[in-house]
Amino acid sequence: MQDAYKTLDMIRDCCNVETGSLLCWCTCLADYRRRYLVGKNISRIKERVNELTNEFQRNRGINTVDRQYQQGELTRICRIIQQIISNAVDNDIRYYNQGAVVLGVCGASGVGKTEAGAHVYNRILNQYRSHFNTFIWVEASYEDDLKELQIKIARKIDFVLSSDESVRDNAILLENALQTLLETGKILLILDNMRKAFSLEEIGIPTLSNSLRIIITSPSSSLCRQMKCRERFALNLLTDEEAYLLLINEVGLAGKVLEGEIEFGLKNIAKKCGGLPLAIITFAKHHLKFIGFDFISWKRALMSELDAFSSLKYIEEEVFRDLKLGYEQLNKYSSYGCNTRECLLYCAMYPRNHAFVAEELMKDWMTEGLLGEEMEGIDERFGKAKEILEELKDASFLVGIISDENEIVKMHPLMFDMASKMEKKTPWFFKPGRRLRKFVYEDWSGDVERVSLMGNNLRELRTCPMFCKLTTLFLQGNPLDLQLDNDFFNSFPNLKILNLSDTSMGILPKSLSSLKYLTVLLLQNCIYLTCLPSLAELVELMVLDVSGSGIAEFPDGMNHLTKLLFLNLSRTRVRNFPLHLVTSLHNLQEFSMIGCDLLCLPRSLMQEDYAAFIEDVRKLRNLNVFDFTFVSLQSFKEYISSQHWLWLQSYKFSVGALGKGKLRGNTLAFMKEFPNDPIWLPWNTSELLLVHCNAVTQMTIPNLQNLKFLEIFNCEGLKYLFKYGVWCCLRNLEELVIANCRNLEKVIEQDDDENSNPQVCWRSLRKLILSNLPELRFMYSGEAQCDFVQTIGIWSCCKLERFPISLWVENYAQKLKSPCSLKE
């Protein structure tokens, strides 16, 4: 930048030469000598301008990046760049005699990896030139193989490699050439935009030399690991505040007082860019052509054309081009033959900003057959699904969301737009969340394979032409409250996956029974659906989920579903279970029947059949997940004594009618009844829920060392929760919620044989909620510490005298300070 400003001053000096000075003393003839000198100076300036232009083309966009970093507006990115420079320049004792120092910079396409690398390159070149003797910048392309990369590196050091030589021979020649340069001083080598992982030794880079510093930029953090980067620096997407700061800096409004409408409009634009610096810079660059840096012009434009500006339609050509290149490289070299791009497109079948539970998304990929046909084992397929998920997250096509329970991911908004454009080149058709009112099939291609119309306003399904290749149809989230054509499903003879969840349909078309290749049928939360057509012909069905629906009876032909792996009947109106039906479903792996209307039947009518049903469940040796509501405490004890639960990977058991609350895995929920003898509780229980258990006066659960979540509601018989000895056994308890227990006085009571009150330390507790406990005086009569808790909530505990959390006065400020772990 300094060189550019000096050159600009030289140009101005030439332009400011007075016209008269180019004439002779009598102003009649031209002063040819002075004109010659000025012309020579202009020629020199032109050469310098060409040099600066070439430098700018090589480090494209560096001027913009320098400006924003130097002003300190993006301090997080600035710190990362400073760390990279420090690691490259400093002679750290950690790196002594450990060979070349390899640093990796990773992040999504368009996040600014090349610009950050160029900034590092220029800073070292200008401020730390004495540290290095040779500077090498190599920009890799998508098509580069190992030999082409070797030739590019050699060309930068004026060394010639032949394309006719073998890769191994070129590696030896390149290593010798670099080793010769290392004898004269250190080398800084930057490999920009690496898309393929090559061994540094295979390339011909002398990795044993302490005088070599290598910086690799790549969209994939896994590539940086494969290329043995000692340290990796992730350039994440910008936060909303960082994106806003970058935008106002790019449009020239930084440091100016903005009116509310202007600030709101700019923040809306920055948010729609999805934290992608390339999108923000491209938007600003385009509109500066028409608006410039004038504040009044921006005010007028934003207030009159906010919708046009917020659409960001002008960034598509440049931004999507970069994203498309990253998309086309997904899984290009997979040894499994799986299609990562199709896994990404599958996410675009859901509405914009849809949040996926990572584990469920991977199961969906497996169900859709997107992981290839070569992997037969479930563990192998799940492992590959995990690899694909990490690859998409590394490239920021999927963005992780912070969650206390499950891993949540969502598709980046710009990636969603890009995938929607790529859909036109695939046998897929998806229009989710577009408020469509009519079932339009005219836009479908004849070879369409997957269709998503979820989240629209479709009310009816009319007969359409034959689509023999269609395998997936998503219609969930539509009203579908009008009469459906009985022949509708005859148009899709090869349909495998059908989702009609969250609809208002009362009767399914009879043609559903003819879908003999159907493997997945989802009818969740169809509250008006009271019955299903015969399923006898659906012999390939593996997943049947009618949870939350209004069905009251089992459909005909269930005993023919011998391939069924997943069956969910939770929160339905099913009142009976046909005897010995479970034994015909011998491949069943997940069975959920919690919160059903089985409890509505008189016990005298169901006791015998109920015991036979439990006996049939115990015979399912492939069952991994079992969720069930037991009609009584006695029936629960009988099942637990059979030790069938020891074979399960996860379970959710309730005794009594369960509400609509969400339960975690390995959960026990007791409604009105709780066993006095703790031996009847499985030792691997992680969540325990008690509601209206008024007969309980204290919790005697010494065998639940794995308990993490304990919730107690409306248990009016409780005087205290635990004895001290019981509490000591609950070493892993993370969440404790107590509400509406009117007679509770203490949480922990000292043991009967204790003369003194030993200290209690709540080390694992992270969340503590106390609500409507009018008699609660203290958590524990002795000394207690609760210094690792993150969330505390206390309501209507008017007699609470002492709370086990350390508060101290901060020096000088004279303010109460809580533990650093406390967040809420």
Secondary structure by P-SEA (a helix, b strand, c coil): caaaaaaaaaaaaaaaccccccccccccccaaaaaaaaaaaaaaaaaaaaaaaaaaaaacaaaaaaaaaaaccaaaaaaaaaaaaaaacccccccccccbbbbbbbbcccccaaaaaaaaaaaaaccccccccbbbbbbbcccccaaaaaaaaaaaacbbbbccccaaaaaaaaaaaaaaaaaabbbbbbbccccbbbbccccccccccccbbbbbbcccaaaaaaacccbbbbbccccaaaaaaaaaaaaccccccccaaaaaaaaaaaaaacccaaaaaaaaaaaaacccccaaaaaaaaaccaaaaaacccaaaaaaaaaaaaaaaccccccccccaaaaaaaaaccccccccaaaaaaaaaaaacccccccccaaaaaaaaaaaaaaaaaaccbbbbbbcccccccccaaaaaaaaaacccccccccccccccccccccccccccbbbbccccccccccccccccccbbbbcccccccccccccccccccccbbbbcccccccccccccccccccbbbbcccccccccccccccccccbbbbcccccccccccccccccccbbbbccccccccccccccccccccbbbbcccccccccccccaaaaaaaaaaaaacccccbbbbbbccaaaaaaaaaaccccccccbbbbcccccccccccbbbbbccccccccccccccccbbbbccccccccccccccccccbbbbcccccccccccaaaaaacccccbbbbccccccccccccccccccccccccccccbbbbccccccccccccbbbcccccbbbbccccccccccbbbbbccccccccccccccc
